[in-house]
Amino acid sequence: MLTALVQIAIREAKRQNDGYRQHSVKCLGQICRARDDIDISGSVLEVVEPLLEESSQAEPMDVDGGHTSAKADEL
């Protein structure tokens, strides 16, 4: 059985507000590290998996067009 603290942390980490979610997921991770007596990996996976899929589908970072440094040219 999950404790109230764990249930609240999971519920908060599922929120859709990106600014809030980054902090709540971090807190959920801290709780996971502290509570090694219970297995909440399934619940954490429910929260984190969509975030990982979302970040992998994000557009790649822009790369400076054609500008290389002198060190890169030497390689």
C-alpha positions in Angstrom: 0.0 0.0 0.0 1.3 3.4 -0.9 1.6 6.1 1.8 -0.3 9.3 1.5 3.0 11.2 0.7 3.8 8.9 -2.2 0.2 9.2 -3.6 0.3 12.9 -3.4 3.7 13.1 -5.1 2.5 10.9 -7.9 -0.7 13.0 -8.4 1.3 16.2 -8.4 3.8 14.9 -10.9 0.9 14.1 -13.3 -0.2 17.7 -13.5 0.0 19.4 -17.0 1.6 22.7 -16.0 5.1 22.4 -17.4 6.6 25.0 -14.9 5.2 23.1 -12.0 5.7 19.6 -13.3 9.5 20.0 -13.5 9.6 20.5 -9.8 7.1 17.9 -8.8 8.8 15.2 -10.9 12.1 16.1 -9.2 10.4 15.7 -5.8 8.9 12.4 -6.9 12.4 11.2 -7.7 13.7 12.3 -4.3 10.9 10.4 -2.6 11.8 7.3 -4.7 15.4 7.5 -3.5 14.4 8.0 0.1 11.7 5.2 0.2 13.6 2.1 -0.8 11.2 0.0 1.3 8.3 0.3 -1.3 8.2 -0.4 -5.0 6.6 2.5 -6.9 8.3 1.9 -10.1 5.1 1.2 -12.0 3.5 4.4 -10.9 6.6 6.4 -11.6 6.8 4.9 -15.1 3.2 6.1 -15.8 4.3 9.6 -15.0 7.7 9.7 -16.6 7.1 7.7 -19.8 4.9 10.3 -21.5 7.4 13.0 -20.6 10.3 11.0 -22.2 8.2 10.3 -25.3 7.3 14.0 -25.5 11.0 15.1 -25.2 12.2 12.6 -27.8 9.6 13.9 -30.3 10.6 17.5 -29.8 12.4 19.3 -32.6 16.1 19.0 -32.6 18.3 21.9 -31.4 19.3 24.5 -34.0 22.9 24.1 -35.1 24.9 27.1 -36.2 24.9 27.0 -40.0 28.4 26.2 -41.4 30.5 27.9 -38.7 33.2 25.7 -37.3 36.0 26.4 -34.9 39.7 26.1 -35.9 40.0 23.1 -33.6 37.2 21.3 -35.4 38.9 22.0 -38.8 42.1 20.4 -37.5 40.4 17.1 -36.8 
